[in-house]
Amino acid sequence: MVWLTSAVIAAFVSALFSVLTAERRIAAENVIQERKNWRDKIRELASEVHEALVGIDEAKLRELRARFSLLVNPHDTQDQEILALITAAHTTHSDEFTQRVALLLKHDWERAKREASLWRRVWERVPARVPFTAFQPGLEHRYRWARWTRL
């Protein structure tokens, strides 16, 4: 009876580790790669937007705003604030636009690192996104919080 119970427990543990390993591999190959592609698209588009803001090209800004809006979260207020800066009226805010996009990319990078590691998923909370109003150049934000610490 002991041998049978041990064999069943060993089979269960082995199956559990196989499922976790397969899930992580699939996530690494698909989800994480797609997020990398998204970050690359945002970087390229942000560069084009910055050039159009500096050059005050209204037609180009309208096109870029439409393209950018398809890549960000329509329900996130910080993403909507980024979109609001992509207009001819905000050409003097090109540095603010760049900084906001940098904060968006940093937040996504921290989330991707957490998702890539099984242990981080267990021990850390989802990284917090730094609002532009709370950003202080030169001071490092603590993106990763252990589950047992308070926010």
MIVEX-873137 format. One record per residue: residue in one letter; x, y, z of N, C-alpha, C, O, CB in turn. Coordinates in pm, whole numbers, padded with zeros to 5 digits, always signed. Glycine has a CB too. Layout:
MIVEX-873137
AXYZXYZXYZXYZXYZ ...
This chain:
MIVEX-873137
M+00081-00120+00000+00000+00000+00000+00086+00126+00000+00053+00223-00069-00092+00000+00119 V+00195+00126+00076+00286+00241+00083+00348+00265-00054+00361+00380-00097+00396+00218+00190 W+00387+00157-00121+00450+00171-00254+00353+00234-00354+00392+00318-00435+00497+00035-00306 L+00230+00192-00347+00129+00244-00439+00103+00392-00414+00093+00470-00509-00002+00164-00424 T+00092+00431-00289+00071+00571-00253+00189+00657-00297+00171+00767-00350+00049+00586-00102 S+00310+00607-00274+00431+00680-00316+00435+00697-00467+00472+00803-00517+00557+00606-00269 A+00398+00595-00538+00399+00603-00685+00296+00704-00735+00324+00778-00829+00370+00464-00746 V+00180+00707-00675+00076+00802-00716+00120+00945-00687+00102+01033-00770-00057+00771-00644 I+00178+00968-00570+00226+01101-00534+00337+01144-00629+00339+01259-00675+00276+01104-00387 A+00430+01055-00658+00540+01087-00750+00487+01119-00889+00535+01211-00954+00640+00971-00756 A+00389+01045-00935+00330+01070-01068+00259+01205-01069+00269+01278-01168+00230+00957-01105 F+00190+01238-00963+00120+01365-00954+00218+01482-00955+00198+01580-01027+00034+01370-00828 V+00324+01473-00876+00425+01579-00869+00493+01594-01005+00515+01706-01051+00530+01548-00759 S+00526+01485-01068+00588+01489-01201+00496+01555-01303+00542+01638-01382+00625+01348-01247 A+00370+01520-01301+00274+01581-01394+00259+01730-01368+00249+01808-01463+00138+01511-01383 L+00257+01769-01242+00245+01910-01207+00363+01990-01261+00344+02096-01320+00234+01927-01056 F+00484+01940-01241+00602+02010-01292+00604+02014-01444+00650+02112-01503+00729+01943-01240 S+00557+01910-01508+00550+01909-01655+00455+02016-01706+00486+02086-01803+00506+01771-01706 V+00340+02029-01642+00242+02130-01682+00298+02270-01660+00284+02356-01748+00111+02112-01604 L+00361+02295-01547+00418+02427-01519+00529+02462-01618+00537+02575-01664+00472+02432-01377 T+00613+02366-01649+00721+02389-01744+00667+02418-01883+00715+02509-01951+00814+02268-01749 A+00567+02343-01926+00508+02364-02058+00439+02500-02065+00452+02571-02165+00407+02253-02091 E+00367+02538-01960+00300+02667-01957+00401+02781-01966+00380+02877-02041+00217+02681-01830 R+00507+02772-01892+00610+02877-01893+00677+02886-02029+00704+02996-02077+00715+02850-01785 R+00704+02773-02092+00767+02773-02224+00676+02838-02327+00722+02918-02409+00802+02630-02267 I+00548+02805-02324+00452+02865-02417+00444+03015-02396+00442+03092-02492+00314+02800-02401 A+00438+03057-02272+00433+03200-02242+00559+03271-02290+00552+03380-02346+00414+03224-02092 A+00673+03208-02267+00799+03269-02309+00807+03282-02461+00854+03384-02513+00917+03186-02258 E+00761+03181-02531+00771+03182-02676+00669+03275-02740+00700+03340-02840+00753+03044-02730 N+00550+03283-02686+00443+03357-02752+00417+03493-02689+00438+03597-02752+00318+03277-02749 V+00371+03494-02568+00330+03618-02504+00447+03714-02487+00436+03831-02523+00266+03589-02369 I+00556+03666-02433+00669+03754-02408+00727+03807-02539+00768+03923-02545+00777+03680-02328 Q+00732+03725-02642+00782+03771-02772+00689+03878-02831+00737+03977-02887+00794+03652-02871 E+00559+03859-02817+00466+03959-02869+00478+04090-02793+00465+04198-02852+00323+03907-02862 R+00501+04083-02663+00519+04206-02585+00647+04277-02626+00652+04400-02629+00522+04174-02435 K+00750+04202-02658+00875+04261-02707+00848+04334-02839+00896+04446-02860+00985+04153-02726 N+00773+04270-02928+00739+04333-03055+00658+04460-03033+00677+04559-03103+00662+04235-03144 W+00566+04457-02936+00486+04575-02903+00575+04690-02856+00559+04804-02899+00381+04541-02796 R+00670+04659-02766+00760+04763-02717+00843+04823-02831+00866+04943-02835+00854+04707-02608 D+00887+04738-02924+00963+04787-03039+00878+04880-03126+00926+04983-03173+01014+04669-03123 K+00752+04843-03149+00662+04929-03227+00640+05063-03158+00641+05168-03223+00527+04859-03250 I+00620+05059-03027+00600+05183-02952+00723+05272-02962+00710+05393-02981+00568+05153-02803 R+00843+05214-02950+00966+05293-02961+00977+05361-03098+01006+05480-03107+01089+05203-02937 E+00953+05284-03205+00962+05339-03340+00859+05450-03361+00891+05557-03413+00941+05229-03445 L+00738+05424-03319+00631+05522-03336+00656+05647-03252+00629+05759-03297+00496+05461-03300 A+00706+05630-03131+00736+05744-03044+00844+05832-03107+00839+05955-03096+00781+05696-02905 S+00939+05772-03172+01042+05849-03241+00982+05933-03353+01017+06050-03371+01151+05756-03296 E+00891+05872-03430+00824+05946-03537+00738+06059-03481+00735+06169-03537+00737+05851-03620 V+00669+06033-03371+00586+06136-03309+00673+06251-03262+00639+06368-03282+00505+06077-03190 H+00785+06220-03199+00875+06325-03150+00922+06413-03265+00924+06536-03253+00996+06264-03077 E+00960+06352-03376+01003+06429-03493+00890+06518-03546+00914+06633-03582+01051+06335-03605 A+00768+06464-03550+00654+06542-03599+00618+06655-03502+00577+06763-03546+00532+06451-03620 L+00634+06632-03372+00608+06738-03274+00709+06851-03287+00673+06968-03281+00612+06682-03132 V+00835+06814-03305+00939+06916-03319+00922+06992-03451+00942+07113-03457+01080+06852-03311 G+00886+06919-03557+00867+06981-03688+00730+07043-03709+00706+07104-03813+00891+06881-03793 I+00641+07027-03612+00504+07080-03616+00434+07043-03748+00388+07130-03822+00506+07233-03599 D+00428+06915-03774+00361+06862-03893+00224+06810-03851+00212+06697-03805+00446+06749-03962 E+00119+06894-03867-00015+06861-03818-00073+06736-03882-00132+06653-03813-00108+06977-03840 A-00059+06722-04013-00115+06605-04082-00047+06477-04034-00113+06376-04010-00100+06620-04235 K+00084+06483-04020+00159+06367-03973+00120+06333-03829+00108+06216-03794+00311+06392-03983 L+00101+06436-03747+00062+06413-03607-00074+06345-03597-00093+06258-03512+00059+06546-03531 R-00169+06383-03683-00301+06318-03682-00287+06170-03717-00349+06084-03654-00398+06388-03780 E-00206+06142-03820-00186+06002-03859-00117+05922-03748-00158+05811-03717-00102+05995-03988 L-00014+05980-03689+00061+05912-03584-00026+05891-03458-00015+05789-03391+00187+05991-03548 R-00110+05988-03428-00199+05974-03313-00294+05856-03334-00319+05778-03242-00280+06105-03290 A-00345+05842-03455-00434+05730-03485-00360+05597-03473-00412+05502-03416-00494+05745-03627 R-00238+05591-03525-00159+05467-03516-00123+05437-03371-00129+05321-03329-00031+05478-03600 F-00086+05540-03295-00048+05521-03155-00168+05475-03073-00153+05393-02982+00010+05652-03097 S-00286+05528-03103-00404+05493-03025-00439+05345-03040-00504+05288-02952-00522+05579-03067 L-00399+05283-03149-00426+05142-03169-00332+05052-03089-00355+04931-03077-00416+05108-03315 L-00227+05108-03034-00128+05029-02960-00136+05045-02808-00074+04968-02735+00009+05067-03005 V-00213+05142-02761-00219+05164-02616-00358+05127-02564-00451+05105-02642-00186+05312-02582 N-00370+05121-02434-00494+05082-02367-00594+05198-02370-00566+05304-02314-00465+05038-02221 P-00709+05179-02433-00807+05288-02439-00873+05319-02305-00938+05423-02291-00913+05255-02540 H-00858+05232-02207-00920+05253-02077-00823+05306-01971-00864+05334-01858-00980+05124-02029 D-00697+05320-02007-00597+05366-01911-00580+05517-01923-00553+05568-02032-00461+05293-01933 T-00596+05587-01813-00587+05734-01818-00447+05782-01854-00433+05883-01923-00628+05794-01683 Q-00344+05712-01809-00208+05754-01843-00180+05737-01992-00110+05818-02052-00107+05675-01760 D-00234+05631-02051-00220+05613-02194-00295+05721-02270-00248+05770-02373-00269+05474-02236 Q-00411+05759-02221-00488+05865-02285-00418+06000-02274-00430+06084-02363-00627+05874-02224 E-00345+06021-02165-00267+06145-02151-00152+06149-02252-00117+06256-02301-00212+06157-02007 I-00096+06034-02283+00007+06027-02387-00054+06066-02521+00004+06146-02595+00069+05886-02396 L-00170+06011-02552-00237+06043-02679-00273+06191-02688-00264+06250-02795-00364+05958-02694 A-00311+06250-02577-00349+06392-02577-00231+06482-02614-00252+06594-02662-00403+06432-02441 L-00110+06435-02593+00009+06515-02626+00045+06510-02775+00128+06587-02823+00129+06468-02544 I-00018+06418-02848+00015+06403-02991-00078+06493-03073-00161+06445-03149+00002+06254-03036 T-00061+06623-03055-00134+06723-03132-00043+06842-03158+00057+06861-03090-00265+06768-03059 A-00080+06921-03257+00000+07040-03290-00002+07141-03176+00090+07222-03165-00052+07105-03419 A-00105+07137-03092-00114+07231-02979-00011+07199-02870+00016+07283-02785-00255+07227-02919 H+00045+07079-02873+00140+07038-02768+00281+07021-02821+00357+06940-02769+00094+06908-02705 T+00318+07096-02922+00453+07079-02979+00563+07117-02881+00676+07070-02895+00466+07163-03106 T+00532+07199-02784+00634+07236-02685+00648+07129-02577+00735+07139-02491+00598+07371-02620 H+00563+07027-02581+00566+06921-02481+00630+06793-02534+00597+06684-02486+00426+06891-02432 S+00718+06803-02631+00777+06681-02689+00859+06604-02586+00862+06481-02589+00865+06718-02809 D+00925+06675-02496+01002+06606-02391+00910+06533-02293+00942+06422-02248+01090+06707-02315 E+00798+06595-02260+00701+06528-02172+00646+06402-02240+00632+06299-02175+00585+06624-02135 F+00616+06411-02369+00569+06294-02443+00671+06182-02435+00637+06067-02407+00540+06331-02589 T+00797+06215-02460+00903+06114-02458+00915+06050-02320+00931+05929-02309+01037+06177-02498 Q+00907+06131-02216+00919+06078-02080+00801+05988-02045+00819+05884-01981+00929+06192-01979 R+00682+06027-02085+00564+05944-02057+00573+05809-02128+00537+05706-02071+00436+06018-02101 V+00621+05810-02252+00637+05685-02325+00745+05600-02260+00731+05477-02251+00672+05712-02474 A+00852+05663-02213+00957+05589-02144+00903+05522-02018+00939+05408-01989+01074+05682-02108 L+00818+05591-01945+00757+05531-01825+00665+05415-01862+00661+05315-01791+00678+05638-01746 L+00592+05428-01972+00507+05319-02020+00591+05196-02055+00557+05084-02017+00425+05364-02142 L+00700+05218-02128+00787+05107-02168+00854+05042-02048+00867+04920-02043+00893+05156-02267 K+00896+05122-01953+00960+05068-01832+00861+04982-01754+00897+04875-01704+01014+05182-01743 H+00739+05028-01743+00637+04951-01672+00614+04817-01742+00605+04713-01677+00506+05030-01663 D+00603+04820-01874+00581+04695-01947+00701+04602-01934+00684+04481-01924+00552+04724-02094 W+00821+04657-01934+00942+04576-01918+00943+04507-01782+00976+04389-01772+01068+04662-01935 E+00906+04580-01677+00902+04521-01543+00797+04409-01537+00821+04306-01474+00871+04629-01438 R+00682+04430-01601+00580+04325-01605+00631+04203-01680+00607+04090-01638+00451+04378-01670 A+00700+04224-01792+00752+04113-01871+00854+04032-01792+00854+03909-01797+00815+04164-02002 K+00941+04100-01718+01040+04029-01636+00970+03944-01530+01012+03831-01503+01136+04128-01569 R+00866+03998-01470+00793+03923-01368+00725+03801-01429+00727+03692-01370+00688+04013-01300 E+00666+03818-01546+00596+03707-01609+00690+03598-01659+00650+03482-01671+00512+03758-01722 A+00813+03635-01689+00909+03538-01742+00963+03445-01634+01014+03338-01665+01023+03609-01809 S+00952+03485-01511+01008+03406-01401+00898+03347-01315+00811+03419-01265+01102+03492-01317 L+00902+03217-01297+00803+03151-01212+00812+03200-01068+00710+03221-01003+00821+02998-01217 W+00935+03219-01019+00952+03260-00880+00904+03401-00856+00846+03430-00751+01096+03248-00838 R+00926+03491-00953+00876+03627-00937+00724+03630-00933+00665+03711-00862+00928+03716-01050 R+00662+03543-01010+00516+03538-01011+00464+03500-00872+00359+03548-00830+00466+03437-01116 V+00538+03416-00804+00495+03370-00672+00523+03474-00565+00438+03498-00478+00565+03239-00636 W+00640+03538-00570+00685+03623-00460+00661+03772-00478+00666+03846-00380+00827+03601-00437 E+00636+03817-00599+00623+03960-00620+00485+03998-00669+00417+03920-00736+00726+04008-00719 R+00444+04118-00634+00319+04174-00684+00341+04226-00826+00454+04238-00872+00267+04288-00591 V+00233+04254-00894+00242+04314-01027+00308+04451-01013+00270+04528-00925+00100+04325-01095 P+00406+04483-01098+00475+04612-01086+00380+04730-01101+00288+04727-01182+00587+04621-01190 A+00405+04833-01023+00324+04954-01028+00375+05045-01140+00496+05055-01163+00327+05029-00892 R+00284+05110-01208+00321+05205-01312+00338+05342-01249+00253+05387-01173+00214+05210-01426 V+00448+05407-01280+00478+05538-01224+00400+05644-01302+00421+05658-01423+00631+05567-01227 P+00311+05718-01236+00244+05827-01307+00344+05939-01337+00440+05960-01261+00125+05882-01223 F+00322+06008-01445+00414+06116-01484+00425+06221-01374+00532+06276-01351+00368+06181-01614 T+00315+06249-01308+00315+06352-01203+00399+06311-01082+00446+06397-01008+00172+06381-01159 A+00419+06181-01062+00499+06132-00949+00643+06104-00988+00726+06073-00903+00436+06006-00892 F+00674+06116-01117+00809+06086-01164+00905+06195-01122+00877+06314-01138+00811+06069-01317 Q+01018+06154-01067+01123+06247-01027+01254+06201-01089+01310+06100-01047+01134+06257-00870 P+01304+06274-01190+01429+06232-01255+01541+06217-01153+01558+06300-01063+01469+06334-01363 G+01616+06111-01168+01728+06086-01078+01694+05997-00960+01784+05939-00899+01781+06215-01028 L+01566+05986-00927+01526+05898-00817+01468+05770-00876+01377+05774-00958+01422+05969-00725 E+01521+05657-00832+01476+05530-00885+01346+05487-00817+01334+05491-00695+01584+05422-00867 H+01251+05447-00898+01123+05400-00846+01135+05251-00816+01200+05178-00891+01007+05426-00947 R+01074+05208-00709+01077+05066-00674+00958+04999-00741+00846+05004-00690+01074+05046-00518 Y+00983+04936-00855+00877+04872-00933+00832+04741-00873+00714+04707-00876+00923+04850-01074 R+00926+04666-00818+00895+04532-00770+00875+04535-00619+00958+04585-00544+01008+04434-00807 W+00762+04481-00577+00728+04473-00435+00707+04329-00399+00639+04255-00471+00603+04558-00402 A+00763+04288-00288+00735+04154-00238+00592+04149-00188+00537+04251-00145+00834+04115-00125 R+00532+04033-00194+00392+04020-00152+00372+04052-00004+00263+04092+00037+00343+03880-00181 W+00474+04035+00074+00456+04055+00218+00483+04200+00261+00464+04233+00378+00547+03961+00295 T+00526+04286+00169+00546+04427+00205+00419+04506+00175+00336+04462+00096+00667+04487+00129 R+00405+04618+00236+00288+04703+00215+00321+04809+00113+00435+04855+00105+00241+04767+00347 L+00223+04848+00035+00244+04952-00066+00241+05088-00005+00258+05188-00075+00141+04944-00176 
